Structure formats: C-alpha cells, structure tokens
Amino acid sequence: MHVDRRRFLNRTLRAALGASVYSAFGNLQLVRAAATQGSYTFSDYKALICVFLYGGNDGFNTVVPISTTQYGLYKAVRPSLAIAQNQVLPLNAPASGAGSPGDGGMYGLHPAMPELAALFNQASSPAAIVANVGTLVGPVSKAQYANHGATLPPQLFSHADQIAYWQSAPPSNTPATGWGGRLCDLLANASGPGLPMLTSLGTEDAFIRGNAQNSYIMGSDGANTLQEFYDPAGTGIDAVFRALHASGTQANALERTYAATMNHSLATASIINAALAAQGAPDFATFFTGTDDLGTQLRTVARLIWAANNGIAGYSGQTRQVFFVTTGGFDTHDGQTGLQPALLGELSKSLSGFNKALRSVNLDAKATAFTASDFGRTLSTNGNGTDHGWGSHHFVVGGAVKGGKFYGDDLNGSGKAAMPSLALSDNNPNDAGYGQIIPTTSVDQYSATLASWFGVDAGDLGLLFPNLGNFSARSLGFI
C-alpha cells in the first residue's frame, strides 16, 4: 500500500515525536520538582484539555457588550467591525457582584456561537468566561507601562514570543518547557504504566514539553502507526525502513535510541487505536455534526477519556490525562468580518459537542477544557481587521466549572472579574496605546486555577508558575 511522500514524512515525524523527551529547566526548581515527583497519587480521574487558538483571537468581537453605555463605546471605536446590537446572543450572567462582568454592563456572544451561549445560559451551567487574560510578570497599571515602571513579558505583541509565554508561563531556557509538560512531570505517578500522560492531537509546541515525562503526538482521529510506506517504484524500501527499528539489530547507541523511541511510539499507537476501536466504545459522532478538524480532535479526546474510565485493556488505569488540541486562522488583520464567524462557529460547536458527548456517558465532570491564544487583538481597528493586542477573554467548559458567570481579577485583590473599559481615549486606564488592552488577569492565575482543580497542592503551584506569587489572587474560583 502506498501513500504520497508528504503524508509519509508527516507520519514519520509525528511517530518520532510521539515519545520525545525534552530537558530544559536547568535551575533549582528542577531539583525541588524531582523531589516532589512521584508523591502524587489519585483515586479519581481528571482530564485537562488545552484548546489553543493560533493567531490571536479577537476577544472583543467574541464577548460583546449589549447594554446601552458599553455598546455605545464599543460601536464608536469599532464602527466597521461592530456586531449589530440585536444580533449579539445575550448571556444571563449576574448583573452585579460576584460572577458579573464587573463594569455594570451586560454582555453576549458573537452570533456565530449559539451552542456556547446556550451552555453558558443553561441551569447548572458548565461554561464560564475569564475576562481580560494575558501575559504578565506582575500587575501593571497604565502609568507603569507608559513610564517603564514594571517588568513586562518579553517581546509583547509578537506571535512566537507570546505563544511561548502563554504555553510556558513563563518561558524557561531553550528549549522551553511548557506548563502542561511540567504538570505531567509533577504528577508522573498518575499515569498508567507505559502510556503518555500528555497527548497532543497533531501539533508539537511548548505546552507539551516537560523535563522528564514523554508526551505523545498523534493525528486528530487516531494514532500514527506507519503501516503505509512511500515506495512508488516498488523497491522494497519499506523493508529497509522496518529494519532500522527491528529488535536487536542496531550497531550503535544512536541507532538503538532511535529504535527504542520508534518502537515505543508504535506500541503506544497500537494501544490508543485499540482503545478507540474497543467493542462497545461510543462513537460520539452525533455530537460533532458540522465540525471540522477541531471537532475531530475533541471527539477523539472524548473517546479516549471514555476508554480511560471503562476498563479498556491496555489503556485504562490512568488517573490524570492532559490533552493539547489546536486550531488556527485567528490572525485577522484583514477581512475579519468574513473570517471570524466561521472560526468562532467551529469553536462553539466543538466545545459544546465535547461537553455534551461526555455528559451523555456521565463523564463531563471529569474533564475541563479551556481556551488559550497568542494574545488578544486591539480594541481599535485598521479598517477591516484588528492588529496584535494583549488582553483577551477566554472560555472554560466542563461539568466541574462554576458556569454562567464571569471571572477574573480587578487587580485590587478581590478576585472579581473586571471587563476593561471600551473607551478609546487617554482616560482609559486599560489602554496601553493603540487600543492594546493591558490584562488584569494573568496567564499564571488562569492556569494555576486549572492546575489546582487537577490536583496540584497549593505549595507546589510555584513550581509550575514561578510568577504566581506576584499576584494577590492565586485562584480565580471558576472551578
């Protein structure tokens, strides 16, 4: 059986990366982490799913004001991009106090997101919004930013650097470890024997890199087995390739390391694919009708979560799993009104389908999905798009989430959400300039809240998020 060369190389790369080990920390925290590693054991099961939106999603056209005052400001600064007020899907969050947006206004979602709006508004809601999240070393005021009076994350507004900061919180030395990888290092004993605790469905990036634990990279609908080979001339090159990792045939350490890595990856693929094909395993297809690759990834994650909880031979036995799923296209400098609806529609259908699929088998409280992105986008526009910004709004979805509410930090130690001012003027305390909104909630606080639910002790959160101590609110309370 033959495949094209690009597909073959893609499968080869993914399989080789499937059991890659990254080593990075190189500081005293690694010593403490090593001492802590193995001390965690759990009798329950939990899964954490990072949904990364590559390109930098525009949060201001995702979560949109509908109350008169706030909508007027929004319309004034975004005349060409503003969603019509009567098209915004209202959210039934509290009008004031805990769980409210914090500015006295009412908000809704982009009209392409009816599924997520319905989740947010239902009784015992499993969906929450975390407001104005971004990369921060510590709290930053507008005056501090203008006068260079605060330490800032490196290379603000750069895609590559801010992706690294979001996923690493903060970046360590090269190659960077991610907080997903470090989380798995810390909780290593919670993984079943021989199986990866952290799985990425198609993309290799900083989030999945740990110091010691292997991560596994697979396709969106199944693991990569390399059972097909590119051999258009029928030369038998597939036999040569198989011989490279045949047991006991390697002449030197490099060959043996390659063979061990490849064989472990192929063995893991067999276990994963068998779990997906297990007799009686739910398909979940009806929950993802009309979705594309993001939906396929989350559907596969749901199927693996079911397998881990239903005694599937070879795959069950894990008590903690981390998954990394991705989608792109959010760098909307141009044509945003044409591009963003499809992107947000796919996100809405996929997150809703994921929650409903797991709820159908009583596993929704065991899994929490959360969004992340390079950065937000500018409150101002460039005509038909938006440019690189800073703070943005994000979603958390799962049966354990205290949904139907807004969360965040107002930098006054209250832990309450604070939607940024939508006025584009010198008097806007949140505007760093050019409509780039200063975050009030840090990636560290957002991520540490998730890690706490996952089972990390309060005293160990600093191992994962070294800057967490710079913020008064260590937990945002959304889960």
N, C-alpha and C positions, 0 to 999 in steps of 0.2 A: 504494500500500500504506500502511496506517495503523497507528499504534501509539498506546497511551494516553499521556496528557500526562506522567505521572510517568516513564515509560520514556524518552520523548523528552528530557526535561530531564536525566535521568541520563546518557544517551548524549552529549548536548551538553556537559555538564560534564566528563565523562571525556575526550572528544576535545579539548576546550580545554586541559585539564590535561596532556594527553599530551605536550606539548612545552614545558611551563612551565619558566622559568629562575628560580631563587631566588638572591638575593645576601644574604649575612649576615655572614661572618666579621668584617670590619672591624677587623682587627688585624695586627700584624706577621707573624703566621704565614701570612696570606694571601699576603704578598709572597714568603715562602720557598716556599710551595706553588706559586705561579705560576712561580717559577724552576725548581722540580723538575718541574712538569707537562711531559709530553712526553718525559721522559728514560727512561721505561719502555717497553720493547718485549719481547714474549714470543714464543717459537716453539711453545709448548704452549697448551692450552686448560684453563681452570678456571672453574667456576661456584660462586657462593656464594649460598645461599638462606636468608634470614631467615624463620622461621616464628613470627609474633608471636601470642601467646595473650592477647587483650584481656580485661581484668577482674581479672587477678592469680591465677594458678593456685596451688592448694594443693599445694605440693611434698611435704608431709609425709604426704599420703594418695596421692601418686603413687609415691614411693620409700619403701617401708615396711619397718621392721625385722622380722626373723623370728627372730633369736637371742633367747634367753630374757631376758637382762638388758635389752636395748634394747627388746624388745617389751613387757616389763612396764612400763617407764616410759611408753612410747607409749600403752598401754592406759589407764594411770592418768590421764593428762592429757586423753585423748580418749575417755571412756567411751561417749559416744553416737555417735561418728563412726569409731571404730577399725575397720579391716578385720579380719575374723577371721583369726587367725594361719595357719590351714590353707588359707585362700583366696589368700594372697599368693603371687605367682608368683616362685619363687626365682631369684636371679641368681648366676651362677658366677664372681663376682669373686674375686680373691685374698683370702685371709683376713687377711693381714697384709702390711706392707711396701708397696712401690710398687704402685699400682693398687687397693689395698684401700680400704674406706670410711674407714679411719684411726682408728676407735674400737674395733676388735676385734670388731665385730659383723658379722652377715650381713644382707643386705637383699634385697628383691624388689620387684616392681612391682604396682600395683593389678590386681585380677583382670580388669579390662576391657582389659588391654594385652598379650594373649598374643603378638601379632605382634612387638611391640618387644622383649619378653622373649626371644623366640626369636632375634631378630637379635643381641641382646647376648650370648646364650649360645653362638652357633654358633662353629665354628672360624674363625679369621681374622675375628673379629667386626668389623662396620662401625659399631657403636653404642657410645657411651661416655656416662657421666654426669658432669657437672661439678657438684660439691657446693657448696651454700650460697653461691650467687652473688647479688650485689646491688649497688646503687649505693653507691659510696664515693668520697670525695675522697682518703682515705688510710686506713691501718689504724686501726681503732677498737676499744678494749677496753671492757668493761662499765663500768669505773671512769671512763674518759674520757667515755663517753656520759652517765653519771649526773652528772658534775661539769662538763659542758660544756667538756671539755678537748680537744676535737678538732673540726676543721671538718667539717661534715656536709653532705650534699646538701640543697638547699632543699626545703622542704615534703615531708618524709618522710611516707609513707602516703597521699599524695594521688594519685589516679589520673592526672590530667593531667600533674602535675609529674614523676612517676616514669616515665611513658611517655616524656616528653620526654627525661629523663636517660638511660634505657635506650637510646633510639634515637639520641641525640646524643653522649653520653659525653665531656664533659658538654654541657648546652645552651649554645649561644653566644647572641649577641644576637638580637633579634627581626627577621624570623622565623628560627627556629632552623635551622641546618644539621644534617643527620644524618650519622652516620659512614659510612653507605652512600653518601650523596652525595659526601662529601669523599673517600672511597676512589676513586670514579669520577673526580673531579677530578684526583686524583694520578696515576691510571693512564690518562689520557684517550686516549693513543695506542693502547691495546689494543683499542679499539672499532672495528668496521668503519665505513667511511665512510657517513654519513647515518643510521646506526642508533643507537638508545639503548643505552648500556652497562648502564643500570639500568632494570628494568621492574617495576612493581607491578601485581598482578593484582586490581584493584578498589578499592584503598584509597589515599588520599593522606594521608601523615603525615610526620613529621620525618625518619625514616630515609632517605627518598629525595631529600631536598633537598640539593643541592650549591651551590657558588658559581658554577660556570660550565657544568657539563655538564647537558644536558637529561635528564630522566627521562621515561619513558612509562608512562601508566596505561591499562590495558586491562581487559576483562572476564575472568572466570575461565576461559572456554572459547574466547576469541578476541578480536581487537581490535575496536574500535568504529568503524564506517565511516560512520554517519549516512546510510545509504541509505534509511531509512524516516523519514517526517515526519508529525507530528500535524496533520492537516488535515480534521477531521470535516465541515466544510461544503463541502469541495471548492473553496476559494477560490483555490488556486494559490499558497499561502504558501510551499510548498516551493521554488518557482522564485525567490521573493524571497530566501529564505534562501541558496540556492546563489549568487545574485548577490552576496551580501555578501563571498564569498571567491573570486569569479571573477577570473582573472588580468587585471591591468592596468586595473581599473575603480575602484580606490579613490582617493578625493579627498584624503585627508589621512593623516598619519603613523599615527594611531590605527587607522584602517581598514586601512592596509597592514600594520601589525604584527599585527592580528587575522587578516587573510587569510593572512599568511605562517605564523603559528602553526597555524591550522586546516589549511592545505594540507599543511604538514609532517606534522601528526598523521595526516591521511587517507592520505598517501603511505606513512607508516610502517605504518599499519594494513593497507594492501594488501600490503606486503612480508611482514608477520607472518602474515596469513591465507593467503597463497600458500604460505608455508613450512609451515604446519600441514596444508595440503591437497596437498602435493607428492606426486607419484607415488612409491610405494614407501615413504612415511613410515609408521613404525609407529604404531598406534593406542593401544597400551598399556592398553586398557580392561580387559582381564582382570586386571590388577594392582591395580585400584581398585574391585573389586566391593564394593558395600555402603557406599561412602564418600559423603559429601555434598560441600558446596562446597569444603572444604579439599582433599579428594581431587581434585576437578575442577581446582583451581588447580595442584596439584603434578603432575597428569597433563599439563596444558598446558605447565608448565615443562619436564618431561621431554621432551616432543615438540619444544620449541624448542631444547633442548640437543642433541638428535639432529640437528636441522636445521643448527645451527651447526657440527657436526662432520662433515657429509656432503655438502658441496659444493652445498647448495641455493642456486640463483641468487638473488642479492639479499640473502640472509640470512647465508650463511657468510662467513668472513673475520674474525670476531671471535675474540679470544683470551681475553678476560675478560668475564664477564657476572655481574651481581648481580640477584637476584630478591627481591621482597618479597611474601610471602603471609601471609594472616591468617585467624584465626577468633576467635570471641568467646564470651561467656557464662560466663566463669570467676569472676565476682564473686559467689561463693557464700556470702553472708551467711546465707541461709536455704535449707533443703531440699537441702543439699549431697549427701547420700547418694543423692538421686534425680537430681540434675543432673550430678554429676561423672563417673559411669560412662560416659554417652554421649559426653561431651566427650573424655575420655581414650581411649575406644574409637575415636573418629574420628581422633584424633591418631596412635594406634598403627597403625591400618590404613593411614593416608595416608603416614606416614613409611616404613613397611615397603614399601608398594606402590611408592613413589618409588624406593627403593633397588633393589628387585627389577626394576623396569622398566628402569632404567639398566644394571643388571648384565646383563640379557638382551641388550643391544647393546654390551657391553664399555665402557660409559662411566661406571660407578659411581665409579671412582677420580678422575674429573674434576669431580665435584660434591660439595659438602659442605653439608648442611642443618643448621641449629641453631635451637633454640627460645629465645624470649625472652618476657618478660611484664612487666606493670606493676610487680609486686613479688610476694613470697611472701605467705602468709597466716599468721595467728597459730597458734602451737602449741596454744594454748588454744582452747576452743570457746565459742560463745554459746548452746549447746544443740543446735541442728540445723544450724549453719553455723560459719564462721570469719570473722574480721574482717581488716582490712588489716594485713599484716605487712611483712617486709623481705627477708631472705634466702630463697632457694629453690633447688631442684635443676633442672638443665636437661640436655637431650639434644643430642648431636651425632651425626649419621649420615652416613656416606659411605665410599666404598671406600678413601680415604686415612686414615681415622680409625684410631687405635690402640685398637680397641674391646675390649669385655669387661672394662673397668676403670672405676674412679672416679678423678676428677682434681679438683684444686682447690688451695687454699693454706691452710696452717695458721697463717699469719702469723709463722712462725718462720724464714722464708727457705728452707724445704725444698722448697716447691712441691708437697708432698703433699696429698692430699685430707684434709679433717677434717670428718666429719659432726658437726653441732652436738649438744650434749647435749639429750636429750629430757626432762630433769627440769625440772618447772615449780617452781622454788624460787629463793630468794635466792642459793643456791650455784651456780646455773647460770651459767657465765661468758659464755654466748652470749645470755642473755635480757636485752633492753633494758627489759623490763617488759611486762606483759600478754601474755606469750608472743610478743612481736615479736622475732624472732631476728636478731641482728647478723650481717651477712655476713662471711665470712672470705675470700672470693674476690670481686674487684671486676669489674664490667662491663668496665672497661678491660682487665684481664688476659685475660678471656674473649674479648673482641672482638679484641684485639691478636694473640692466638694464631691466630685465624682469618685476620686480615689478613696475618700473616707467611706462612702457607701460600699465600695468594692471590698473594704475590709482592712485598709491600712490604718494602723494605730496613729493617733494624733502626734505622738512623739517621733514618728518616722516620716511624716509628711515633708519635713525639711530635706530629707534625702532625695526626694523626688523633685521638690520645688524650692530651691535654695533662697529665692526672694520672697517666699510667702510671709516670713516674719516682718517684712516691711509694711504689711497691711493690717489694719486693726480687725477687719472681718476675715477670719480664716475659713469660714464656711458660709455659703450663701443660702443654705437651708431649703433648696428646691427639691431635695430628695431625702 
